[in-house]
């Protein structure tokens, strides 16, 4: 136990006295651009510790010869450094990489341009200010050593800027156009102008442009055909709708006319004949009526040998509307069993038909009112504009 305490006490005395620390005569600096170094050392005078010192050792600096070599190297490499995504500084369509500092080196760069209207200090192109023929810009980069600002070097380069929409393929076309213009201007004393055939290993071929109207006519013809097809379908729908509306308007009058003629003592066959014959006499005045045309077909079928009952059933099927199907069923049933009760049934059907006609008329009126809402709304807006604008103009600020 006492042995351990003795060893510990001796170790502490050894450490405190500084005998354990290695004596040094120099401090190693960090490499260039790696930062400064702080070192804590104990100061001994005649073997006795007097103080603890904090020593700041700055990083290694380049000598004048070394920095000049660095400047020369980066000036030689600057064409590649600033190129960015462009293929050549003689044809710049993308942003230039105008760096502000050399990576991992204490060298900063300040850029001076002679045309700030077409390119800024970041290397961004103002494409809306660049003509297709290109713009020549002088770049000047001043390289400065940060440790000794008086140590400088200058990089200078002329670059040609073009709008960004002139990409690689368009560049070739642009160059060809310029060459054609140049060749044409220098051959105006000759009777013929020979187009350039080769450039940079590329072979050019020219052909007289002809309008391909055949394809246009085919497309136009197909378009017209499609439009005519849809127009025909729409016309058929409109005609069918017009037919159905006319037949429903005529239905109450048709039923009431049958009732009057039956009450006058005519048979159903005589009633049918009379109504068809009267229609043929008045067709010039009334025009074609779809329901009477269908009655005429029924009349012709019965005259051609078809039974009257069968022809009336087909009349209802051709009309397709539920009201006419019901009427044909009533007539066919009573023709088979006799005319007893036919007038009563037709009167009930007539009353129902007039009620339906009134309901349709009311619906049409509501639809017409709805269609008038838009023009009425537009008239309201116009009236508001006429009233409000003069009121605003009369306000004095």
C-alpha positions as CSV (number, residue, x, y, z in Angstrom):
1,X,0.0,0.0,0.0
2,X,2.8,2.5,1.0
3,X,4.7,1.4,-2.1
4,X,1.8,2.4,-4.3
5,X,1.4,5.7,-2.6
6,X,5.1,6.4,-3.1
7,X,5.0,5.5,-6.8
8,X,2.0,7.8,-7.3
9,X,3.6,10.7,-5.5
10,X,6.8,10.3,-7.5
11,X,4.8,10.3,-10.7
12,X,3.0,13.5,-9.8
13,X,6.3,15.2,-8.9
14,X,7.7,14.1,-12.2
15,X,4.8,15.5,-14.2
16,X,4.7,18.8,-12.3
17,X,8.3,19.3,-12.7
18,X,8.0,19.0,-16.5
19,X,10.6,16.4,-16.7
20,X,8.2,14.1,-18.6
21,X,7.7,16.5,-21.5
22,X,9.9,16.4,-24.5
23,X,12.0,19.4,-25.2
24,X,11.3,21.0,-28.6
25,X,13.3,23.5,-30.7
26,X,10.8,24.1,-33.6
27,X,7.1,23.9,-34.5
28,X,6.0,22.5,-37.8
29,X,3.6,24.7,-39.8
30,X,0.5,23.4,-41.6
31,X,0.5,23.2,-45.4
32,X,-0.8,26.0,-47.6
33,X,-4.5,26.7,-47.2
34,X,-4.9,24.2,-44.3
35,X,-5.3,27.0,-41.7
36,X,-3.2,28.2,-38.8
37,X,-1.9,26.1,-35.9
38,X,-1.9,26.9,-32.1
39,X,0.6,25.2,-29.9
40,X,0.8,25.3,-26.1
41,X,4.3,25.0,-24.7
42,X,5.9,25.3,-21.2
43,X,8.8,27.7,-20.8
44,X,11.7,26.6,-18.6
45,X,14.5,28.8,-17.6
46,X,17.6,27.1,-16.1
47,X,15.6,24.0,-15.7
48,X,12.7,25.6,-13.9
49,X,9.2,26.1,-15.4
50,X,8.4,29.8,-15.5
51,X,5.3,30.0,-17.7
52,X,3.0,28.3,-20.3
53,X,2.9,30.0,-23.7
54,X,0.2,29.9,-26.4
55,X,2.0,30.2,-29.7
56,X,0.1,30.9,-33.0
57,X,1.9,29.5,-36.0
58,X,0.4,30.6,-39.4
59,X,0.2,28.2,-42.3
60,X,3.0,28.0,-44.9
61,X,3.1,30.7,-47.4
62,X,4.1,30.5,-51.1
63,X,7.4,32.1,-52.0
64,X,7.3,34.7,-54.8
65,X,8.6,32.1,-57.2
66,X,6.0,29.5,-56.1
67,X,3.1,31.9,-56.4
68,X,4.2,33.0,-59.9
69,X,4.3,29.3,-60.9
70,X,0.8,28.9,-59.5
71,X,-0.5,32.0,-61.4
72,X,1.0,30.7,-64.6
73,X,-0.6,27.2,-64.2
74,X,-4.1,28.5,-63.4
75,X,-4.0,31.1,-66.2
76,X,-3.1,28.3,-68.6
77,X,-6.0,26.2,-67.3
78,X,-8.5,29.0,-67.1
79,X,-10.0,28.3,-70.6
80,X,-11.0,24.9,-69.4
81,X,-12.1,26.0,-65.9
82,X,-14.6,28.7,-67.1
83,X,-15.9,26.7,-70.1
84,X,-18.7,25.1,-68.2
85,X,-21.1,23.2,-70.4
86,X,-20.0,24.9,-73.6
87,X,-17.9,23.2,-76.2
88,X,-15.7,26.2,-77.0
89,X,-15.2,29.8,-75.8
90,X,-15.6,30.8,-79.5
91,X,-19.2,29.6,-79.4
92,X,-20.8,30.1,-75.9
93,X,-24.5,29.4,-75.5
94,X,-24.5,28.3,-71.8
95,X,-23.4,29.9,-68.5
96,X,-19.7,30.5,-68.1
97,X,-18.1,29.2,-64.8
98,X,-16.6,32.4,-63.6
99,X,-15.3,31.1,-60.3
100,X,-14.4,33.6,-57.5
101,X,-11.7,31.5,-55.9
102,X,-9.3,28.7,-56.9
103,X,-10.4,25.5,-55.0
104,X,-8.0,24.6,-52.2
105,X,-5.7,27.5,-53.0
106,X,-5.4,31.0,-51.3
107,X,-6.1,32.6,-54.6
108,X,-9.1,34.7,-55.4
109,X,-10.3,35.9,-58.8
110,X,-12.0,39.2,-59.7
111,X,-13.7,39.4,-63.1
112,X,-13.9,42.5,-65.2
113,X,-16.1,42.5,-68.4
114,X,-16.4,45.0,-71.2
115,X,-20.1,44.1,-71.8
116,X,-22.3,43.8,-68.7
117,X,-25.4,44.2,-70.9
118,X,-25.0,40.7,-72.4
119,X,-23.3,38.8,-69.5
120,X,-23.0,39.4,-65.7
121,X,-20.1,38.8,-63.3
122,X,-21.6,35.3,-62.5
123,X,-21.2,34.3,-66.1
124,X,-25.0,34.2,-66.8
125,X,-26.0,35.2,-70.4
126,X,-28.7,37.8,-71.1
127,X,-30.2,35.8,-74.0
128,X,-32.8,38.4,-74.9
129,X,-29.9,40.9,-75.6
130,X,-27.8,38.5,-77.8
131,X,-28.2,38.6,-81.6
132,X,-28.0,35.4,-83.6
133,X,-24.8,36.6,-85.2
134,X,-23.1,36.6,-81.8
135,X,-21.4,39.1,-79.5
136,X,-17.7,39.4,-78.8
137,X,-16.9,40.0,-75.1
138,X,-13.5,40.6,-73.5
139,X,-13.0,38.8,-70.1
140,X,-10.4,39.9,-67.7
141,X,-9.7,37.9,-64.5
142,X,-7.4,39.3,-61.8
143,X,-5.8,36.6,-59.7
144,X,-4.7,37.7,-56.2
145,X,-2.7,35.8,-53.6
146,X,-4.7,36.3,-50.4
147,X,-1.6,36.3,-48.1
148,X,0.1,39.0,-50.1
149,X,-2.5,41.1,-52.1
150,X,0.2,42.8,-54.0
151,X,1.0,39.5,-55.7
152,X,-1.3,39.4,-58.7
153,X,-1.6,38.0,-62.2
154,X,-4.0,38.8,-65.1
155,X,-5.9,36.4,-67.3
156,X,-7.5,37.8,-70.5
157,X,-9.7,36.1,-73.1
158,X,-12.1,37.1,-75.8
159,X,-15.3,35.0,-76.0
160,X,-18.2,34.8,-78.5
161,X,-21.6,34.7,-77.0
162,X,-24.7,33.4,-78.8
163,X,-28.4,32.9,-77.8
164,X,-29.0,29.7,-75.9
165,X,-31.5,28.4,-78.5
166,X,-28.6,27.9,-80.9
167,X,-27.7,24.4,-79.7
168,X,-25.2,22.0,-81.2
169,X,-27.2,21.0,-84.3
170,X,-28.4,24.6,-84.8
171,X,-24.8,25.8,-84.5
172,X,-23.9,23.8,-87.6
173,X,-26.9,25.3,-89.5
174,X,-26.0,28.8,-88.3
175,X,-22.4,28.3,-89.5
176,X,-23.6,27.1,-92.9
177,X,-25.9,30.0,-93.3
178,X,-23.1,32.5,-92.5
179,X,-20.8,30.7,-95.0
180,X,-23.5,30.8,-97.7
181,X,-24.0,34.6,-97.1
182,X,-20.2,35.1,-97.3
183,X,-19.8,33.0,-100.5
184,X,-22.8,34.8,-102.1
185,X,-21.4,38.3,-101.3
186,X,-18.1,37.4,-102.8
187,X,-19.4,35.8,-106.0
188,X,-21.8,38.4,-107.3
189,X,-19.7,39.1,-110.4
190,X,-20.2,35.5,-111.5
191,X,-23.3,34.3,-113.4
192,X,-23.9,31.4,-111.0
193,X,-23.6,31.1,-107.2
194,X,-22.1,27.8,-106.2
195,X,-23.3,26.5,-102.8
196,X,-20.6,25.3,-100.3
197,X,-20.4,21.5,-100.4
198,X,-18.0,20.7,-97.5
199,X,-16.9,22.1,-94.2
200,X,-15.0,20.6,-91.2
201,X,-15.3,17.1,-92.8
202,X,-19.1,17.4,-93.3
203,X,-20.7,17.0,-96.7
204,X,-23.6,19.3,-97.5
205,X,-26.5,18.5,-99.9
206,X,-29.2,20.9,-101.0
207,X,-32.6,20.0,-102.5
208,X,-35.3,22.3,-103.9
209,X,-38.2,22.5,-101.4
210,X,-41.6,21.5,-102.7
211,X,-44.8,21.9,-100.9
212,X,-46.3,18.6,-100.1
213,X,-49.9,19.5,-100.7
214,X,-51.1,15.9,-101.3
215,X,-50.9,15.1,-97.6
216,X,-52.7,18.3,-96.7
217,X,-55.5,17.5,-99.1
218,X,-55.8,13.9,-97.7
219,X,-55.9,15.3,-94.1
220,X,-58.4,18.0,-95.2
221,X,-60.6,15.4,-97.0
222,X,-60.6,13.1,-94.0
223,X,-61.5,15.9,-91.7
224,X,-64.3,17.0,-93.9
225,X,-65.6,13.4,-94.1
226,X,-65.6,13.1,-90.3
227,X,-67.4,16.4,-89.9
228,X,-70.0,15.5,-92.5
229,X,-70.5,12.1,-90.8
230,X,-71.2,13.8,-87.4
231,X,-73.3,16.5,-89.1
232,X,-75.4,13.8,-90.8
233,X,-75.9,12.1,-87.4
234,X,-76.8,15.4,-85.8
235,X,-79.2,16.2,-88.6
236,X,-80.9,12.8,-88.1
237,X,-81.2,13.4,-84.4
238,X,-82.7,16.9,-85.0
239,X,-85.1,15.5,-87.6
240,X,-86.2,12.7,-85.3
241,X,-86.7,15.2,-82.4
242,X,-88.7,17.5,-84.7
243,X,-90.9,14.5,-85.9
244,X,-91.6,13.4,-82.3
245,X,-92.5,16.9,-81.1
246,X,-94.8,17.5,-84.1
247,X,-96.5,14.1,-83.6
248,X,-97.1,14.8,-79.9
249,X,-98.6,18.2,-80.8
250,X,-101.0,16.6,-83.3
251,X,-102.0,13.8,-81.1
252,X,-104.9,15.5,-79.1
253,X,-106.4,17.0,-82.3
254,X,-106.2,13.6,-84.0
255,X,-108.0,11.8,-81.2
256,X,-110.8,14.5,-81.0
257,X,-111.3,14.4,-84.8
258,X,-111.8,10.6,-84.6
259,X,-114.3,11.1,-81.8
260,X,-116.3,13.6,-83.8
261,X,-116.4,11.5,-86.9
262,X,-117.4,8.3,-84.9
263,X,-120.1,10.2,-83.2
264,X,-121.4,11.3,-86.6
265,X,-122.1,7.5,-87.3
266,X,-119.0,6.6,-89.4
267,X,-117.1,3.3,-88.9
268,X,-113.5,3.3,-88.0
269,X,-112.5,2.4,-91.6
270,X,-114.6,5.4,-93.0
271,X,-113.1,7.7,-90.4
272,X,-109.6,6.7,-91.5
273,X,-110.4,7.1,-95.1
274,X,-111.9,10.6,-94.6
275,X,-109.0,11.9,-92.5
276,X,-106.4,10.7,-95.1
277,X,-108.3,12.2,-98.0
278,X,-108.8,15.6,-96.2
279,X,-105.0,15.7,-95.4
280,X,-104.2,15.2,-99.1
281,X,-106.5,18.1,-100.1
282,X,-105.0,20.4,-97.4
283,X,-101.3,19.4,-97.6
284,X,-100.4,22.5,-99.6
285,X,-101.7,24.6,-96.7
286,X,-100.7,22.6,-93.7
287,X,-97.5,21.1,-95.1
288,X,-96.3,17.6,-94.4
289,X,-97.5,16.2,-91.1
290,X,-95.7,13.1,-89.9
291,X,-98.6,11.4,-88.2
292,X,-100.9,11.9,-91.3
293,X,-98.1,10.5,-93.5
294,X,-98.1,7.4,-91.3
295,X,-101.9,7.2,-91.5
296,X,-101.5,7.4,-95.3
297,X,-99.1,4.4,-95.2
298,X,-101.7,2.5,-93.2
299,X,-104.5,3.4,-95.6
300,X,-102.4,2.2,-98.6
301,X,-101.6,-1.1,-96.7
302,X,-105.3,-1.7,-96.1
303,X,-106.1,-1.0,-99.8
304,X,-103.3,-3.3,-100.8
305,X,-104.9,-6.3,-99.1
306,X,-103.5,-6.1,-95.5
307,X,-106.2,-6.4,-92.9
308,X,-107.2,-3.1,-91.4
309,X,-106.5,-4.3,-87.9
310,X,-102.9,-5.4,-88.8
311,X,-102.2,-2.2,-90.6
312,X,-103.3,-0.1,-87.5
313,X,-101.0,-2.2,-85.2
314,X,-98.1,-1.5,-87.5
315,X,-99.1,2.2,-87.5
316,X,-98.5,2.3,-83.7
317,X,-95.2,0.6,-84.1
318,X,-94.0,3.0,-86.8
319,X,-94.9,6.0,-84.6
320,X,-93.0,4.5,-81.7
321,X,-94.4,7.0,-79.2
322,X,-96.3,5.5,-76.2
323,X,-99.4,7.5,-76.9
324,X,-99.7,6.2,-80.5
325,X,-99.0,2.6,-79.4
326,X,-101.9,3.0,-76.9
327,X,-104.2,4.5,-79.5
328,X,-103.4,1.7,-82.0
329,X,-104.1,-0.9,-79.3
330,X,-107.5,0.6,-78.4
331,X,-108.5,0.8,-82.1
332,X,-107.3,-2.8,-82.9
333,X,-109.0,-4.2,-79.8
334,X,-112.3,-2.6,-80.6
335,X,-112.2,-3.5,-84.3
336,X,-111.9,-7.2,-83.2
337,X,-114.7,-7.0,-80.6
338,X,-116.9,-4.3,-82.2
339,X,-117.1,-0.5,-81.8
340,X,-119.0,-0.7,-78.4
341,X,-117.3,1.7,-75.9
342,X,-114.8,2.9,-78.4
343,X,-115.9,6.6,-78.2
344,X,-115.9,6.5,-74.4
345,X,-112.3,5.2,-74.4
346,X,-111.2,7.7,-77.0
347,X,-112.7,10.6,-75.0
348,X,-110.8,9.5,-71.9
349,X,-107.6,9.3,-74.1
350,X,-108.4,12.7,-75.6
351,X,-108.6,14.3,-72.1
352,X,-105.4,12.7,-71.0
353,X,-103.7,13.9,-74.3
354,X,-104.8,17.5,-73.7
355,X,-103.4,17.4,-70.1
356,X,-100.1,16.1,-71.4
357,X,-100.1,18.8,-74.1
358,X,-100.6,21.5,-71.4
359,X,-97.8,20.0,-69.3
360,X,-95.4,20.1,-72.4
361,X,-96.4,23.7,-73.2
362,X,-95.6,24.7,-69.6
363,X,-92.2,22.9,-69.8
364,X,-91.4,24.7,-73.0
365,X,-92.2,28.0,-71.4
366,X,-89.9,27.3,-68.5
367,X,-87.1,26.3,-70.9
368,X,-87.6,29.5,-72.9
369,X,-87.4,31.5,-69.7
370,X,-84.2,29.7,-68.7
371,X,-82.6,30.5,-72.1
372,X,-83.4,34.2,-71.6
373,X,-81.5,34.4,-68.4
374,X,-78.1,34.7,-70.1
375,X,-79.0,37.7,-72.3
376,X,-80.8,39.3,-69.4
377,X,-77.7,38.9,-67.2
378,X,-75.5,40.4,-69.9
379,X,-77.9,43.4,-70.2
380,X,-77.8,43.8,-66.4
381,X,-73.9,44.0,-66.6
382,X,-74.1,46.5,-69.4
383,X,-76.5,48.7,-67.4
384,X,-74.3,48.5,-64.3
385,X,-71.3,49.6,-66.4
386,X,-73.2,52.5,-67.9
387,X,-74.3,53.7,-64.4
388,X,-71.1,53.0,-62.4
389,X,-68.3,54.2,-64.8
390,X,-69.7,57.8,-65.1
391,X,-70.1,57.9,-61.3
392,X,-66.4,56.9,-60.8
393,X,-65.2,59.4,-63.4
394,X,-67.1,62.2,-61.7
395,X,-65.3,61.6,-58.4
396,X,-62.7,64.3,-57.9
397,X,-59.7,63.2,-55.9
